């Protein structure tokens, strides 16, 4: 019998192995390869396009969601779809997945044949004005040589950037005027093609963390000034999109009450939109990330040849069907599509695929681990280690990555953080139960305890729960 490591049969797609940097990737033609605009992403783009079509529409957005939710990839996608020069590949991708939304975008007068000059900014632990002004300069220098007015704006941004780098004080109004000036000059330079300026500030939380640590030098008020300037812009719109992990005021939790109120006031100038993929969308993304084929990618997506009674595809589909029979699939989705998505998550066992999101997006993992970091990293007890160690023998029994392995991964990767969150006591109870196992207990006893613990900790308490049937499924063969 031909026995092969799972690493020869499954791989994590390259785009899910690297993080997105909106500034570095904006002009990379391949950066969106394989990107999936989910229903939630399309709904958010539709909302933004609708507001842009109105003279008095919202111009300042705060996209908030947990680490690893795909916010940076969304920021890149929306920058490419709305950006100038027109990115035909990005718009073609949108048209393929949502023709109606594509037509709505083309119907907007300012976007039919053009788009926005994109100012990509990635925050860091420094005054936010530094990265913002540097982004403005980068965007202005990327425009072709033009009128005296545009050249004057460009020279002004270079001077402003150099002054900020030298540590010179800059007032918020000066920065806002520079943004508005760039929008007005650019739209006048190419009417009908340049719609305005789109500032995409990713990882804003890093700059807010810096501001919270140095409140005497904080420049958070700059965001309020920019948002107000964007709201007033009409003929030459300025759009501000910020990406962060939590609400503004949460970064100011250690500051005084008065300062927290000021930060909340800044937040109030933005339309706050939660960025949370549905369970079905997450399963779809995981299924796309895990590709079936040769480890070197030469037969990417092709089912491997096996001589057993049941192949990899059939084993995965049988497990997904069993999950459906047990009522584990979340409601509100097409069952056939959800079953297919769950099967494509193999070699993650269905029970792992259904609870994994809850682990990596909990407060325990915030700013530490993301869904795709778990899939691609070589940390102890993670998926990559499993792919190297597990073997497929073409016997119909797919060696799934299971809940007890996920428990070991969480314990090693998150460490002491497990005992500091809202569920700290429940994690401790599982550890205590494992410690109390008698000496004569076998490996299966420990696996059962870990499986029950993960279902109790991460299950939904209604469908995915520690019932005898679900535990047996989590530990047993595919069928």
Secondary structure in CASP SS format (residue, H / E / C, confidence):
PFRMAT SS
TARGET T0000
AUTHOR 0000-0000-0000
METHOD secondary structure of the structure
MODEL  1
X C 1.00
X C 1.00
X C 1.00
X E 1.00
X E 1.00
X H 1.00
X H 1.00
X H 1.00
X C 1.00
X E 1.00
X E 1.00
X E 1.00
X C 1.00
X H 1.00
X H 1.00
X H 1.00
X C 1.00
X C 1.00
X C 1.00
X C 1.00
X C 1.00
X H 1.00
X H 1.00
X H 1.00
X H 1.00
X C 1.00
X C 1.00
X C 1.00
X C 1.00
X C 1.00
X C 1.00
X C 1.00
X C 1.00
X C 1.00
X C 1.00
X C 1.00
X C 1.00
X C 1.00
X H 1.00
X H 1.00
X H 1.00
X H 1.00
X H 1.00
X H 1.00
X H 1.00
X H 1.00
X H 1.00
X H 1.00
X H 1.00
X H 1.00
X H 1.00
X H 1.00
X C 1.00
X C 1.00
X C 1.00
X C 1.00
X C 1.00
X C 1.00
X C 1.00
X E 1.00
X E 1.00
X E 1.00
X E 1.00
X E 1.00
X C 1.00
X C 1.00
X C 1.00
X C 1.00
X C 1.00
X C 1.00
X H 1.00
X H 1.00
X H 1.00
X H 1.00
X H 1.00
X H 1.00
X H 1.00
X H 1.00
X H 1.00
X H 1.00
X H 1.00
X H 1.00
X E 1.00
X C 1.00
X C 1.00
X C 1.00
X C 1.00
X H 1.00
X H 1.00
X H 1.00
X H 1.00
X H 1.00
X H 1.00
X H 1.00
X H 1.00
X H 1.00
X H 1.00
X C 1.00
X H 1.00
X H 1.00
X H 1.00
X H 1.00
X H 1.00
X H 1.00
X H 1.00
X H 1.00
X H 1.00
X C 1.00
X C 1.00
X C 1.00
X C 1.00
X C 1.00
X C 1.00
X C 1.00
X E 1.00
X E 1.00
X E 1.00
X E 1.00
X E 1.00
X E 1.00
X E 1.00
X E 1.00
X C 1.00
X C 1.00
X C 1.00
X C 1.00
X C 1.00
X H 1.00
X H 1.00
X H 1.00
X H 1.00
X H 1.00
X H 1.00
X H 1.00
X H 1.00
X H 1.00
X H 1.00
X H 1.00
X H 1.00
X H 1.00
X H 1.00
X C 1.00
X C 1.00
X C 1.00
X C 1.00
X C 1.00
X C 1.00
X H 1.00
X H 1.00
X H 1.00
X H 1.00
X H 1.00
X H 1.00
X H 1.00
X H 1.00
X H 1.00
X H 1.00
X H 1.00
X H 1.00
X H 1.00
X H 1.00
X H 1.00
X H 1.00
X H 1.00
X H 1.00
X C 1.00
X C 1.00
X C 1.00
X C 1.00
X C 1.00
X C 1.00
X H 1.00
X H 1.00
X H 1.00
X H 1.00
X H 1.00
X H 1.00
X H 1.00
X H 1.00
X H 1.00
X H 1.00
X H 1.00
X H 1.00
X H 1.00
X H 1.00
X H 1.00
X H 1.00
X H 1.00
X H 1.00
X C 1.00
X C 1.00
X C 1.00
X C 1.00
X E 1.00
X E 1.00
X E 1.00
X E 1.00
X E 1.00
X E 1.00
X E 1.00
X E 1.00
X E 1.00
X C 1.00
X H 1.00
X H 1.00
X H 1.00
X H 1.00
X H 1.00
X H 1.00
X H 1.00
X H 1.00
X H 1.00
X H 1.00
X C 1.00
X H 1.00
X H 1.00
X H 1.00
X C 1.00
X C 1.00
X C 1.00
X H 1.00
X H 1.00
X H 1.00
X H 1.00
X H 1.00
X H 1.00
X H 1.00
X H 1.00
X H 1.00
X H 1.00
X H 1.00
X H 1.00
X C 1.00
X C 1.00
X C 1.00
X C 1.00
X E 1.00
X E 1.00
X E 1.00
X E 1.00
X E 1.00
X E 1.00
X E 1.00
X E 1.00
X C 1.00
X C 1.00
X C 1.00
X H 1.00
X H 1.00
X H 1.00
X H 1.00
X H 1.00
X C 1.00
X C 1.00
X C 1.00
X C 1.00
X H 1.00
X H 1.00
X H 1.00
X H 1.00
X H 1.00
X H 1.00
X H 1.00
X H 1.00
X H 1.00
X H 1.00
X H 1.00
X C 1.00
X C 1.00
X C 1.00
X E 1.00
X E 1.00
X E 1.00
X E 1.00
X C 1.00
X C 1.00
X C 1.00
X C 1.00
X H 1.00
X H 1.00
X H 1.00
X H 1.00
X H 1.00
X H 1.00
X H 1.00
X H 1.00
X H 1.00
X H 1.00
X H 1.00
X E 1.00
X E 1.00
X E 1.00
X C 1.00
X C 1.00
X C 1.00
X C 1.00
X C 1.00
X C 1.00
X C 1.00
X C 1.00
X C 1.00
X C 1.00
X C 1.00
X C 1.00
X C 1.00
X C 1.00
X C 1.00
X C 1.00
X C 1.00
X C 1.00
X C 1.00
X H 1.00
X H 1.00
X H 1.00
X H 1.00
X H 1.00
X H 1.00
X H 1.00
X H 1.00
X H 1.00
X H 1.00
X H 1.00
X H 1.00
X H 1.00
X H 1.00
X C 1.00
X C 1.00
X C 1.00
X C 1.00
X C 1.00
X C 1.00
X C 1.00
X C 1.00
X C 1.00
X H 1.00
X H 1.00
X H 1.00
X H 1.00
X H 1.00
X H 1.00
X H 1.00
X H 1.00
X H 1.00
X H 1.00
X C 1.00
X C 1.00
X C 1.00
X E 1.00
X C 1.00
X H 1.00
X H 1.00
X H 1.00
X H 1.00
X H 1.00
X H 1.00
X H 1.00
X H 1.00
X H 1.00
X H 1.00
X H 1.00
X C 1.00
X C 1.00
X C 1.00
X C 1.00
X C 1.00
X C 1.00
X C 1.00
X C 1.00
X C 1.00
X C 1.00
X H 1.00
X H 1.00
X H 1.00
X H 1.00
X H 1.00
X H 1.00
X C 1.00
X C 1.00
X C 1.00
X C 1.00
X C 1.00
X C 1.00
X H 1.00
X H 1.00
X H 1.00
X H 1.00
X H 1.00
X H 1.00
X H 1.00
X C 1.00
X E 1.00
X E 1.00
X C 1.00
X C 1.00
X C 1.00
X C 1.00
X C 1.00
X C 1.00
X C 1.00
X C 1.00
X E 1.00
X C 1.00
X H 1.00
X H 1.00
X H 1.00
X H 1.00
X H 1.00
X H 1.00
X H 1.00
X H 1.00
X H 1.00
X H 1.00
X H 1.00
X H 1.00
X H 1.00
X H 1.00
X H 1.00
X H 1.00
X H 1.00
X C 1.00
X C 1.00
X C 1.00
X C 1.00
X H 1.00
X H 1.00
X H 1.00
X H 1.00
X H 1.00
X H 1.00
X H 1.00
X H 1.00
X H 1.00
X H 1.00
X H 1.00
X H 1.00
X C 1.00
X C 1.00
X C 1.00
X C 1.00
X C 1.00
X C 1.00
X C 1.00
X H 1.00
X H 1.00
X H 1.00
X H 1.00
X H 1.00
X H 1.00
X H 1.00
X H 1.00
X H 1.00
X H 1.00
X H 1.00
X H 1.00
X H 1.00
X H 1.00
X H 1.00
X H 1.00
X C 1.00
X C 1.00
X C 1.00
X C 1.00
X C 1.00
X C 1.00
X C 1.00
X C 1.00
X C 1.00
X H 1.00
X H 1.00
X H 1.00
X H 1.00
X H 1.00
X H 1.00
X H 1.00
X H 1.00
X C 1.00
X C 1.00
X C 1.00
X C 1.00
END
